[in-house]
Amino acid sequence: MNQLFAGAAVLALTLVLWGLGRRPRKLLLSSTDASSVAALNRVQLTLVKPEWQGSEDFTSLALESSVTWNSPATSLERLVLQRQLREAMAAGPEQRLEAVTLAGLWGHVSVMSLLRQGLHDSDGRVVAAAAAALECYRGKPRAELIQDVPPPRNVARMR
């Protein structure tokens, strides 16, 4: 019986000390009026005039840029085109825009890294063109791995 009272006393003392040691919680945004901040943001958004609207179609962007381009026929032409696109991405904003536009027109899987790099560009036109070019890759499933040779009979023992 003595051990029961000692255990209850320790539990009561622990609960009292834990309750006294806690600080009261502060409410979030208790001193800030969120409606005035939202109104200020709306006013600032109306003052900003976008340089280029991203809602245009990628094909209209390609037609505006006056780029003449033919798809590479051989692997050597493909490698040369990839090298030229990488060099253009290292140049100025107009060359980067042209490189992303050509990469989108080409539509080859090897230029996806270039298009992803264009998504992080400082020029908004390049970002919008890269996003529009990547739209054609969205939702396509990856090619399944086809095994021509069946696994060995004792594959269960290998694991």
C-alpha positions as CSV (number, residue, x, y, z in Angstrom):
1,M,0.0,0.0,0.0
2,N,2.9,2.3,0.7
3,Q,4.3,1.9,-2.8
4,L,0.9,2.8,-4.3
5,F,0.8,6.1,-2.4
6,A,4.4,6.9,-3.4
7,G,3.6,6.2,-7.0
8,A,0.5,8.4,-6.9
9,A,2.4,11.2,-5.2
10,V,5.1,11.1,-7.9
11,L,2.5,11.1,-10.7
12,A,0.7,14.1,-9.1
13,L,3.9,16.0,-8.6
14,T,4.9,15.4,-12.2
15,L,1.6,16.6,-13.5
16,V,1.7,19.7,-11.4
17,L,5.2,20.6,-12.4
18,W,4.5,19.9,-16.1
19,G,1.4,22.1,-16.0
20,L,3.2,25.0,-14.3
21,G,6.2,24.9,-16.7
22,R,4.1,25.3,-19.8
23,R,3.9,28.7,-21.4
24,P,0.6,30.0,-22.9
25,R,0.4,29.7,-26.7
26,K,0.3,32.8,-28.8
27,L,-2.2,33.1,-31.5
28,L,-0.9,33.5,-35.1
29,L,-1.5,36.9,-36.7
30,S,-3.1,38.3,-33.6
31,S,-1.7,41.8,-34.3
32,T,-1.7,41.7,-38.2
33,D,-4.9,42.4,-40.2
34,A,-4.7,40.0,-43.1
35,S,-7.4,41.8,-45.1
36,S,-5.2,44.9,-45.5
37,V,-2.2,42.8,-46.6
38,A,-4.4,41.0,-49.2
39,A,-5.8,44.4,-50.5
40,L,-2.2,45.7,-50.8
41,N,-1.2,42.6,-52.8
42,R,-4.2,43.0,-55.2
43,V,-3.3,46.7,-55.8
44,Q,0.3,45.8,-56.5
45,L,-0.8,43.0,-58.9
46,T,-2.9,45.5,-60.9
47,L,0.1,47.8,-61.3
48,V,2.4,45.1,-62.7
49,K,2.1,44.8,-66.5
50,P,3.4,41.5,-67.7
51,E,6.1,41.6,-70.5
52,W,5.0,38.4,-72.2
53,Q,1.8,36.3,-71.6
54,G,2.5,32.6,-71.2
55,S,-0.9,31.6,-72.4
56,E,0.0,31.7,-76.1
57,D,0.4,28.4,-77.9
58,F,4.0,27.1,-78.5
59,T,3.4,26.9,-82.3
60,S,2.5,30.5,-82.5
61,L,5.7,31.4,-80.6
62,A,7.7,29.2,-83.1
63,L,6.0,31.0,-86.0
64,E,6.8,34.4,-84.6
65,S,10.5,33.8,-84.0
66,S,11.2,33.4,-87.8
67,V,13.4,30.4,-87.3
68,T,14.1,28.1,-90.3
69,W,14.8,24.6,-89.2
70,N,14.8,21.1,-90.6
71,S,14.9,17.9,-88.5
72,P,18.3,16.2,-88.5
73,A,18.3,13.1,-90.7
74,T,21.5,11.4,-89.5
75,S,23.1,10.8,-86.2
76,L,26.0,13.2,-87.0
77,E,23.5,16.0,-87.8
78,R,21.8,15.2,-84.5
79,L,25.0,15.5,-82.5
80,V,25.9,18.7,-84.3
81,L,22.5,20.1,-83.5
82,Q,22.7,19.1,-79.8
83,R,26.1,20.8,-79.6
84,Q,24.8,24.0,-81.2
85,L,21.8,24.1,-78.8
86,R,24.1,23.7,-75.8
87,E,26.3,26.5,-77.1
88,A,23.2,28.7,-77.7
89,M,22.0,28.1,-74.1
90,A,25.3,29.5,-72.9
91,A,24.9,32.7,-75.0
92,G,22.5,35.7,-74.6
93,P,18.7,35.7,-74.1
94,E,17.8,35.8,-77.8
95,Q,20.0,32.8,-78.5
96,R,18.6,30.9,-75.5
97,L,15.1,31.6,-76.8
98,E,16.0,30.4,-80.2
99,A,17.6,27.2,-78.7
100,V,14.6,26.4,-76.6
101,T,12.3,27.0,-79.6
102,L,14.3,24.7,-81.8
103,A,14.4,22.1,-79.1
104,G,10.7,22.2,-78.8
105,L,10.2,22.0,-82.6
106,W,12.6,19.0,-82.8
107,G,10.7,17.1,-80.0
108,H,13.5,14.6,-79.4
109,V,14.0,13.1,-76.0
110,S,17.6,14.1,-75.9
111,V,16.8,17.8,-75.5
112,M,14.6,17.4,-72.4
113,S,17.5,18.4,-70.2
114,L,18.0,21.6,-72.2
115,L,14.3,22.4,-71.9
116,R,14.4,21.8,-68.1
117,Q,17.4,24.1,-68.0
118,G,15.2,26.7,-69.8
119,L,12.6,26.5,-67.1
120,H,15.1,28.1,-64.7
121,D,16.2,30.9,-67.1
122,S,16.2,34.5,-66.1
123,D,14.3,35.6,-69.2
124,G,10.6,35.0,-69.0
125,R,10.2,34.4,-72.7
126,V,12.6,31.5,-72.5
127,V,10.8,30.0,-69.4
128,A,7.5,30.2,-71.2
129,A,8.8,28.7,-74.4
130,A,10.5,25.8,-72.4
131,A,7.3,25.2,-70.5
132,A,5.3,25.1,-73.7
133,A,7.8,22.8,-75.3
134,L,7.7,20.4,-72.4
135,E,3.9,20.1,-72.6
136,C,4.2,17.6,-75.4
137,Y,6.1,15.2,-73.0
138,R,3.6,15.5,-70.2
139,G,1.6,12.4,-69.5
140,K,3.4,10.0,-71.8
141,P,4.3,6.7,-70.2
142,R,7.9,5.6,-70.3
143,A,8.9,2.7,-72.5
144,E,8.6,-0.6,-70.7
145,L,11.7,-2.7,-70.3
146,I,11.2,-5.8,-72.5
147,Q,13.2,-8.9,-71.5
148,D,14.1,-11.0,-74.5
149,V,15.8,-13.7,-72.3
150,P,13.7,-15.2,-69.6
151,P,15.2,-15.2,-66.1
152,P,17.0,-18.4,-64.9
153,R,14.9,-21.2,-63.4
154,N,16.5,-20.7,-60.0
155,V,15.8,-17.0,-59.7
156,A,14.0,-17.5,-56.4
157,R,17.2,-18.8,-54.9
158,M,19.1,-15.7,-56.0
159,R,17.2,-13.3,-53.8
